[in-house]
């Protein structure tokens, strides 16, 4: 699937760079674009679902640490990581593509469980 999408991307890019005018070229570009986006959309959707599940798994791991009695230690470790990292607010696009929830969200959840 990745190989086909890669070849379609190359073909689409080549056609986009060509400035040929005409009905045949316009039709060819339309067909290639339609095929490209019909393959690209499910791939993007699949990636978004995978990243969402990955973030949910992080929360489950945090809950496991909490049930195991390590909530305070994990919270302290996340706060320390946050303090030394340059953590800027994430855009919606960055949040959707991230495999981990933003560290502040994890800290908030753990602190709620502590108190």
BALUMSE-304463 format. One record per residue (C-alpha): residue number from 1; residue in three letters; z, y, x. Coordinates in steps of 0.05 Angstrom, whole numbers, plus 5000, padded with zeros to 4 digits. Each point is the difference from the previous one (the first is absolute). Layout:
<rs>
+-----+-----+------+------+------+
|   i |  aa |    w |    v |    u |
+-----+-----+------+------+------+
| NUM | ALA |    Z |    Y |    X |
...
+-----+-----+------+------+------+
</rs>
This chain:
<rs>
+-----+-----+------+------+------+
|   i |  aa |    w |    v |    u |
+-----+-----+------+------+------+
|   1 | UNK | 5000 | 5000 | 5000 |
|   2 | UNK | 5018 | 5048 | 5056 |
|   3 | UNK | 4935 | 4985 | 5036 |
|   4 | UNK | 4959 | 5014 | 4938 |
|   5 | UNK | 5038 | 5065 | 4987 |
|   6 | UNK | 4990 | 5020 | 5072 |
|   7 | UNK | 4924 | 4988 | 4996 |
|   8 | UNK | 4997 | 5038 | 4934 |
|   9 | UNK | 5038 | 5058 | 5031 |
|  10 | UNK | 4951 | 5002 | 5059 |
|  11 | UNK | 4941 | 4999 | 4952 |
|  12 | UNK | 5030 | 5053 | 4955 |
|  13 | UNK | 5015 | 5045 | 5060 |
|  14 | UNK | 4929 | 4992 | 5027 |
|  15 | UNK | 4970 | 5017 | 4932 |
|  16 | UNK | 5047 | 5060 | 4992 |
|  17 | UNK | 4978 | 5027 | 5068 |
|  18 | UNK | 4926 | 4994 | 4983 |
|  19 | UNK | 4973 | 5060 | 4964 |
|  20 | UNK | 4941 | 4965 | 4970 |
|  21 | UNK | 4980 | 5024 | 4932 |
|  22 | UNK | 4968 | 4959 | 4946 |
|  23 | UNK | 5013 | 4957 | 4940 |
|  24 | UNK | 5000 | 4935 | 5040 |
|  25 | UNK | 5051 | 5027 | 5051 |
|  26 | UNK | 5043 | 5029 | 4945 |
|  27 | UNK | 4999 | 4934 | 4962 |
|  28 | UNK | 5015 | 4961 | 5064 |
|  29 | UNK | 5059 | 5046 | 5015 |
|  30 | UNK | 5026 | 4992 | 4929 |
|  31 | UNK | 4996 | 4924 | 5003 |
|  32 | UNK | 5034 | 4996 | 5068 |
|  33 | UNK | 5054 | 5049 | 4976 |
|  34 | UNK | 5012 | 4959 | 4937 |
|  35 | UNK | 5006 | 4935 | 5039 |
|  36 | UNK | 5044 | 5033 | 5053 |
|  37 | UNK | 5049 | 5029 | 4951 |
|  38 | UNK | 5002 | 4937 | 4958 |
|  39 | UNK | 5026 | 4964 | 5063 |
|  40 | UNK | 5042 | 5057 | 5027 |
|  41 | UNK | 5040 | 5014 | 4937 |
|  42 | UNK | 5032 | 4931 | 4995 |
|  43 | UNK | 5015 | 5001 | 5075 |
|  44 | UNK | 5036 | 5067 | 4994 |
|  45 | UNK | 5037 | 4976 | 4938 |
|  46 | UNK | 5021 | 4937 | 5036 |
|  47 | UNK | 5026 | 5040 | 5059 |
|  48 | UNK | 5041 | 5044 | 4954 |
|  49 | UNK | 5030 | 4940 | 4964 |
|  50 | UNK | 5016 | 4968 | 5067 |
|  51 | UNK | 5035 | 5063 | 5026 |
|  52 | UNK | 5039 | 5006 | 4934 |
|  53 | UNK | 5025 | 4929 | 5006 |
|  54 | UNK | 5018 | 5011 | 5072 |
|  55 | UNK | 5043 | 5060 | 4981 |
|  56 | UNK | 5033 | 4959 | 4945 |
|  57 | UNK | 5016 | 4946 | 5051 |
|  58 | UNK | 5034 | 5052 | 5044 |
|  59 | UNK | 5045 | 5019 | 4941 |
|  60 | UNK | 5015 | 4926 | 4989 |
|  61 | UNK | 5018 | 4993 | 5073 |
|  62 | UNK | 5047 | 5060 | 4993 |
|  63 | UNK | 5032 | 4968 | 4939 |
|  64 | UNK | 5009 | 4935 | 5039 |
|  65 | UNK | 5035 | 5039 | 5056 |
|  66 | UNK | 5044 | 5033 | 4947 |
|  67 | UNK | 5019 | 4933 | 4968 |
|  68 | UNK | 5013 | 4971 | 5069 |
|  69 | UNK | 5051 | 5055 | 5015 |
|  70 | UNK | 4957 | 5041 | 5047 |
|  71 | UNK | 4984 | 5059 | 4955 |
|  72 | UNK | 5041 | 5050 | 5041 |
|  73 | UNK | 4971 | 4976 | 5066 |
|  74 | UNK | 4928 | 5003 | 4974 |
|  75 | UNK | 5011 | 5069 | 4970 |
|  76 | UNK | 5028 | 5024 | 5067 |
|  77 | UNK | 4942 | 4970 | 5038 |
|  78 | UNK | 4949 | 5032 | 4953 |
|  79 | UNK | 5035 | 5068 | 5006 |
|  80 | UNK | 4998 | 4993 | 5075 |
|  81 | UNK | 4926 | 4982 | 4999 |
|  82 | UNK | 4986 | 5058 | 4954 |
|  83 | UNK | 5038 | 5048 | 5047 |
|  84 | UNK | 4959 | 4981 | 5061 |
|  85 | UNK | 4933 | 4996 | 4966 |
|  86 | UNK | 4959 | 5059 | 4979 |
|  87 | UNK | 4996 | 4983 | 4926 |
|  88 | UNK | 4958 | 5049 | 4960 |
|  89 | UNK | 4989 | 4996 | 4925 |
|  90 | UNK | 4945 | 4952 | 4983 |
|  91 | UNK | 4940 | 5017 | 4957 |
|  92 | UNK | 4985 | 4957 | 4940 |
|  93 | UNK | 4943 | 4967 | 5039 |
|  94 | UNK | 5047 | 4984 | 5058 |
|  95 | UNK | 5052 | 4972 | 4953 |
|  96 | UNK | 4949 | 4954 | 4967 |
|  97 | UNK | 4973 | 4975 | 5067 |
|  98 | UNK | 5069 | 4990 | 5031 |
|  99 | UNK | 5026 | 4930 | 5008 |
| 100 | UNK | 5072 | 5025 | 5000 |
| 101 | UNK | 5036 | 5046 | 4952 |
| 102 | UNK | 5018 | 5068 | 5029 |
| 103 | UNK | 5064 | 4992 | 5039 |
| 104 | UNK | 5037 | 5052 | 4958 |
| 105 | UNK | 4987 | 4959 | 4937 |
| 106 | UNK | 5029 | 4938 | 5032 |
| 107 | UNK | 5061 | 5039 | 5023 |
| 108 | UNK | 5011 | 5029 | 4930 |
| 109 | UNK | 4997 | 4931 | 4968 |
| 110 | UNK | 5049 | 4971 | 5050 |
| 111 | UNK | 5048 | 5058 | 4994 |
| 112 | UNK | 5000 | 4992 | 4924 |
| 113 | UNK | 5019 | 4928 | 5009 |
| 114 | UNK | 5057 | 5019 | 5047 |
| 115 | UNK | 5033 | 5048 | 4952 |
+-----+-----+------+------+------+
</rs>
